């Protein structure tokens, strides 16, 4: 018999996954607090020496095109940029969950899932900045975290997870349907439960809980972020960026969201070209 959501939460909070909680919560506070300072971010990174080392190494990679070497966290924030270092720190800390578990199984590996999450985060951020003139920090976080429930399934319900992947492939269904058939709940439910338990902002919790479904109504305060993540997720599925959660997207729902966001297809194609280029550079620099 599968574990309940409550039993799963207990397992997560007793595991090494919970060690990420403090840093993630503080990073998300920095992102959502308009009064956050450069010093707040520097201090948060520097109290974690392995994280500091990784952030500096990535800040000096070709992706950021620095002409001079970045030798300190403060230099990285000044020369690479506050928002870029927040994203880089989130990437490095959250990547700890995605250490690869070997070869692909039914098209899945943690590395492939990480590539997908990075793709959704990048696409969402670029849509926010170019189409809505918003910073994109919150939506980037939502993109990274929207599939955290899959990692939980893989780590704590591994046998059931393999059965879910097999069901998805055999029936050519989507991951959500296969999860509900095997578990009675899905990775969105797990992700929302975890986000709420870890005291993430309400908007982020809601978006994680409906990132791949059509639940957001016109009056939902999380509508813009929810629609953006939904569209970004579909765009990455269509471009086959990382792990594919479905063999076919819900085209009417996808087009409805695009129209509600008033995003032109060509604008999204240009953004996805950039997403793929950034991921290719990350791979070249050894990020994957």
N, C-alpha and C positions, 0 to 999 in steps of 0.2 A: 504494500500500500504506500502511495506517495506521501511525502511529508506535507503538512499543512503550511500555509504561508507563515503562521506564527512560529512553527517549529523551525522553519528555514531561517527566519530572522534571528532566532536564538543561536543557531549554528554560525551564521555570519558574524554576529557580534562577539562570539567567543573565538573567532579565527583571526589570522593575520590580516584579513580584509579590514577589520575594524581599526587597524593601525593607520590606515589612510584617512580615517574619519576626521581627525583633528586638523590635519593640513588642508584637506579638501574644504572643510567647513570654513576655515579661516581665509582660504583663497577666494571662496565664493563671497564671503563678507567683503573682501577687498574689491571685488568686481562690482558688487551691488551698492557699495557705500560711496557716494559722490565725494565724501570728505577724506577718502583714503589717500595717503601720501606715498611718495617714493620711499620714504624711510620705513613705513609700515611694510611695504612689499620686500624691501631689502632685508629687514629683520626677520621676516617670516621665512625667507629662503635660507638665510645664513645660519639659522639654528639647526638646519638639517645638512650636515657637511656633504653626504653623497649627492643630495639634491643640488647643492651649490655647484659641485664639480660638474655634474651633468648639464646644468643650465649654462655654465660658462663654456663647456665644450660645444654645445649646440649653438650658442650665440656666436661662436667663432667659425661656424660651418659656412659653406658656400651659399646656403639658402638665404642668409642675411647680408651677404656681400660686403662684409666689413673690410675696409682698407687698412685698418689698424687693429692690432690685437686687443681683445677685451680681457682685462686682467682681474677685474673685480665685479661683484654683483652690481654695485652702484654704477660703474662704467657701463655695464650691460644695459641697465635701465635707461641711462642717459643717451647712449649712442644707438642702441637697437630700438628703444622705445618702451614706455610703460606697458601698453596693451600687449605688445609682442612678447614681453618677458612674462606677463601674467599667463598668456596662452602657452608659452614654452614651459613654464613651471607646472601648469595643469597637465600638459602632455607628459612630462617626465614623471610626475607623481602618479598619475592615473595609469600610465603604461605598466607600472608594477603589477597590475592585475592581469596583464595580457602576455606575460612571459609564455612563450610558445610551448605547447604540449605535444609537439611531434608532428607527424605527417597529417595531411588533411583527411577528414572523415566525412564522407558525403558532401564534399566541397567546403567543409568548415575547418578552420584552425583559428587559434586565438590571434595569430598574426593577421589573418585575413579579416577577422572581425575588427581588429584595431584599425586596419586600413580603411574599412568602411566607416567607422566612427570618426576618424580624422576627416574623411571626405565629407561627411554630413556636417561636421563642425565648420570646416572651411567654407562650404557652400552657403550654410546659414549665415555666417559672418559676412561674407561678401554680398549676399542679398540685402542684409540689414544696412550695410554701409552704402551700397550703390543705389538701391531702390528706395530705402526708407530714411536715409541720412541719420542712422543710429549707430552707436559704437560697435555693437555686436558682441560684447563680452558675455552677456547672459546667454545669448543664443549659441555662442561657441561652446559654452559649458554644457548646455542642453544637448548639443550634438555629440559631444564626447561621451556623455553619461546616458544617452537614451537607450543603449543596449546593455547597461550594467546587469540587468536581470539575466541575460544570456550567460554571462560569466558565472553568476551565482548558480545557475542550472548546471553548467559544465563542472564546476568545482564540487557542488554538494549533492547533486542529483545526476551523477554522471551516467549511470546505466539508463535512467529514464531519458536523459538528454540524447543519448545515442539512439534510443527508440524513437524519439521525436524527429531526429534528423532522417532516420530510415522511413518513417511515416510520411514526412514531407516529400522525400524523393519518390517513394512508391506511388503516392497519390497525386503528385505534382501540385500539391497545395502550398499555402504559405505557412511560415513558421508559427504564426499566432494560432491558426486552426489546429495544427499538429500538437502544439503545446496544450491547448485546451482539451483535446481528445485524450492525451496521455495523462496530464496532470490535473485538469479541471481548472487551471488558471494559466496565465501566460507571463512572459518576461516583462511586459509592461506593468502588470500587477506587482511583480516582485520589485521592480525598479522604483515604482511609486511608494511602496511600503518602506523600502530602505531609505529613500530620500526624505520621507516624512519622519522616520525614526531618527535620522541623522540631522534633523532640523534645518534642512535646506529651505530656501525661500519658497513660499506657497506657489508662485508662478512656475518655478522650476519643477516642483513636485507634480503639478498638474500636467505639464508638458511631457515629462518622462512617462506619465501614466497614459498618455494618448498619442504618443509620437507617431505611431503607424496605423492609427484607426481614425475614423471620421466622426469623432465625438464632439469636437469643438463647435459650438453654436455661435451665432452672430453676437450674442450678449456676453460671451465668455471673456473675462479680463485677460486671459492668456491666449486669446485668439491669434494675434499677430505672430507670436513665437511658435504656437502650435502649428499654424499653417506653414510657417517658414520651415520648420523641422520636417513636417510631412512632405513638402515639396522637395526639400533637399534629400531626404531619404529616397524618394522615388527617382530623383535625378541620378543619384549614385547607383541605384539598382539598374536603371536603364543603361548607364555607362559601364556597368559591371565593376564598380570600384569596391574591391574587397569581397567579403562574404555576401552572398545574395540570399536574402530572407524569403524570397518568393520567386516562382518561375514566371509570374506575370503580375504586373501592377494593376490596380483598379483604375483604369483609364478615366472613366467619368469622374471619380472622386479626385483624381490628380488634376484634371482639367478644371474642375470646380474650384479647387484651392488656388490654382494659378490665376484664374479669373478674379477670385475674391481678393487676391493680393495685387491684382493688376500688373502681373509680370508677363512680359512678352517672351515668347519661346526663344527668340534669337538672343535676348539678354541673358537668359538662363544658360543657353549653349555656350556663350562667351565665358560666363562664370565657370562652368564645368570644365572648359578647356584649361582655365587657369588652375582649377583644383587639381586636375590630372597632372599638370606641369609641376605644381608644388609637391605633390606626392612623389612624382618621379625624381625630383631633386632630393627629397628626403631619403628615398631609397638609395640614391647615388651617394649620399652623405652617411649612409649606414644607420638611419633611424629605424629601419625595419629589419 
